[in-house]
Amino acid sequence: MATMHLRNIIVPVFLFGSALALTGCVYRFYGPIPPSQELVQIVDKTPEQYVLQVDDGSVKRQYEVPRDGRVKIAIRSYRFPCGVYLLGTVKVGGYADPLKAWSISITRNGATVRKLSVRAVLKLSTDQAGYHVLKLKD
């Protein structure tokens, strides 16, 4: 009777241990995010005096700000890093967001007035036309 009870305990423990050992950590490779255009509006008395610069770590693009302050910026295709999952379900790594590392700088007369991550700009409130509104002070 004791051996039967012991066998009933050992078998499930062995099966669970085997499943745990075979599963381990899993890496998920996420698909690419396609390139896009984002709309930004610089709000200031004289927005045309500013230059908006986007730095994605490999390329720096500059955009002259027109009189109405509205700029379309190009966001290149990117990919989130591999996600690391314990037992295929519990995420334990791969939290980096490329858009938090990429920056948008607003300069006036060669001096940087404000610098934000691309992710921070995308979190700004939008107007009715879909422009992310970035208010500057003179």
Secondary structure, 3 states (H helix, E strand, C coil): CHHHHHHHHHHHHHHHHHHHHHHCEEEECCCCECCEEEEEEEECCCHHHEEEEEECCCCEEEEECCCCCEEEEEECCECCCCEEEECCCEEEECCCCHHHHCEEEEEECCEEEEEEEHHHHHCCCECCCCCEEEECCC
